[in-house]
Amino acid sequence: MIPLAAVVAFRPGLSSSNVRLWIPVPLFLVWLLALPVLVVALPIFYLACPARRVIPFRALWALLQLLCALRTTRVSIESREASILVHIF
């Protein structure tokens, strides 16, 4: 199943550990907004696959597996100025 929610946490400095901005991101809204763009890009995708000798259904299956593998991804970036954490559920 593709991920449907994520959390982005932002802390504006290592010295100010009390302040933390926590933003829940509903990814299902992102998927709904991306759907019209994907529908328009699908015919281009099917025309480009034979040119690169790729089976279109296998490429779509691999893309779906990649999206499903994003679950439980955690990315943490820290520096002196800020700290950012992205957690995909």
KEKE-3310 file (N, C-alpha, C; in steps of 0.2 Angstrom, whole numbers, plus 5000, padded with zeros to 4 digits):
npx = (5004:5003:5011:5001:5002:5012:5025:5032:5045:5052:5065:5071:5085:5099:5101:5089:5079:5066:5057:5048:5042:5029:5022:5009:5007:4995:4997:4988:4981:4990:4993:4980:4980:4991:4986:4979:4989:4997:4988:4988:5002:5003:5000:5011:5021:5018:5022:5035:5041:5042:5052:5063:5065:5057:5046:5030:5020:5028:5037:5028:5024:5036:5037:5026:5030:5041:5035:5027:5037:5042:5036:5038:5049:5062:5069:5082:5089:5102:5109:5119:5111:5098:5086:5079:5066:5059:5046:5038:5023)
npy = (4994:5011:5025:5035:5046:5058:5066:5081:5088:5102:5111:5126:5128:5121:5125:5130:5120:5119:5124:5118:5114:5105:5097:5088:5079:5075:5063:5057:5067:5074:5063:5063:5076:5075:5066:5070:5075:5064:5056:5063:5062:5048:5043:5048:5041:5028:5029:5032:5021:5009:5015:5015:5001:4995:4986:4992:4989:4982:4992:5001:4993:4992:5005:5006:4997:5004:5015:5009:5005:5016:5017:5019:5027:5037:5052:5062:5078:5087:5102:5116:5127:5123:5109:5096:5084:5071:5060:5046:5038)
npz = (5000:4996:5004:5015:5024:5031:5042:5045:5054:5061:5068:5074:5078:5087:5100:5104:5109:5114:5105:5092:5076:5071:5057:5051:5036:5025:5013:5005:4999:4991:4982:4976:4970:4961:4952:4940:4933:4931:4923:4911:4908:4906:4892:4885:4892:4889:4875:4876:4882:4873:4864:4872:4874:4885:4895:4897:4907:4916:4920:4926:4937:4944:4948:4956:4966:4971:4976:4987:4995:5001:5013:5031:5030:5036:5037:5042:5045:5051:5057:5063:5062:5060:5062:5053:5052:5043:5042:5035:5035)
capx = (5000:5007:5010:4995:5003:5019:5026:5038:5046:5057:5068:5076:5092:5100:5101:5082:5076:5059:5053:5048:5036:5027:5017:5006:5005:4991:4999:4983:4979:4996:4991:4974:4982:4995:4982:4977:4996:4999:4984:4991:5008:5003:5001:5018:5025:5018:5025:5043:5044:5045:5058:5069:5064:5055:5039:5027:5017:5034:5039:5023:5024:5042:5036:5021:5033:5045:5031:5025:5043:5043:5033:5042:5055:5064:5075:5084:5094:5104:5115:5119:5105:5091:5085:5072:5064:5053:5044:5033:5020)
capy = (5000:5017:5029:5040:5051:5060:5071:5085:5092:5107:5114:5131:5128:5116:5128:5131:5113:5120:5126:5113:5115:5098:5098:5082:5080:5070:5062:5055:5073:5074:5059:5066:5082:5072:5061:5073:5076:5057:5054:5066:5059:5041:5041:5049:5036:5022:5030:5032:5014:5005:5018:5013:4994:4993:4984:4997:4986:4980:4999:5003:4988:4994:5011:5005:4994:5009:5020:5006:5004:5022:5017:5019:5030:5042:5056:5067:5082:5092:5107:5121:5132:5120:5102:5094:5077:5069:5053:5044:5032)
capz = (5000:4996:5010:5015:5028:5033:5047:5045:5060:5060:5074:5071:5081:5092:5106:5106:5109:5116:5100:5087:5072:5069:5052:5048:5029:5022:5007:5000:4995:4986:4977:4972:4966:4956:4948:4933:4929:4929:4918:4905:4906:4904:4885:4884:4895:4884:4869:4877:4884:4867:4862:4877:4875:4892:4895:4901:4913:4921:4923:4931:4943:4948:4951:4962:4972:4974:4981:4992:4999:5005:5020:5037:5029:5041:5035:5047:5043:5056:5056:5068:5061:5060:5061:5050:5052:5039:5043:5030:5038)
cpx = (5004:5006:5005:4997:5010:5019:5032:5039:5052:5059:5073:5082:5093:5100:5094:5078:5069:5055:5053:5041:5035:5021:5015:5005:5001:4993:4994:4980:4984:4994:4985:4976:4987:4992:4981:4984:4998:4995:4986:4997:5008:5003:5008:5023:5025:5021:5033:5045:5046:5051:5064:5069:5062:5048:5035:5023:5022:5036:5034:5023:5030:5040:5031:5025:5038:5041:5029:5031:5045:5040:5039:5049:5056:5070:5076:5090:5096:5110:5114:5113:5098:5091:5078:5072:5058:5052:5038:5030:5017)
cpy = (5006:5021:5034:5046:5052:5065:5074:5089:5096:5111:5119:5132:5123:5118:5129:5125:5114:5121:5121:5113:5108:5099:5091:5084:5074:5068:5059:5061:5075:5070:5061:5072:5080:5068:5064:5073:5069:5054:5057:5064:5052:5039:5043:5044:5029:5023:5029:5025:5010:5008:5016:5005:4992:4991:4989:4995:4984:4987:5001:4999:4990:5000:5011:5002:4999:5014:5016:5005:5010:5022:5016:5022:5036:5046:5062:5071:5087:5096:5112:5126:5129:5112:5100:5086:5075:5061:5051:5038:5027)
cpz = (5000:5002:5010:5020:5030:5038:5045:5051:5059:5067:5072:5074:5086:5099:5109:5105:5111:5110:5094:5083:5069:5064:5050:5041:5027:5015:5002:4996:4990:4981:4972:4968:4960:4951:4941:4929:4927:4923:4911:4903:4904:4897:4883:4887:4891:4877:4870:4879:4878:4864:4866:4878:4882:4891:4899:4907:4918:4924:4928:4937:4947:4951:4957:4968:4975:4979:4987:4997:5003:5012:5025:5035:5033:5038:5040:5045:5048:5055:5062:5068:5062:5060:5058:5050:5047:5040:5039:5034:5033)
residu = (MET:ILE:PRO:LEU:ALA:ALA:VAL:VAL:ALA:PHE:ARG:PRO:GLY:LEU:SER:SER:SER:ASN:VAL:ARG:LEU:TRP:ILE:PRO:VAL:PRO:LEU:PHE:LEU:VAL:TRP:LEU:LEU:ALA:LEU:PRO:VAL:LEU:VAL:VAL:ALA:LEU:PRO:ILE:PHE:TYR:LEU:ALA:CYS:PRO:ALA:ARG:ARG:VAL:ILE:PRO:PHE:ARG:ALA:LEU:TRP:ALA:LEU:LEU:GLN:LEU:LEU:CYS:ALA:LEU:ARG:THR:THR:ARG:VAL:SER:ILE:GLU:SER:ARG:GLU:ALA:SER:ILE:LEU:VAL:HIS:ILE:PHE)
# end
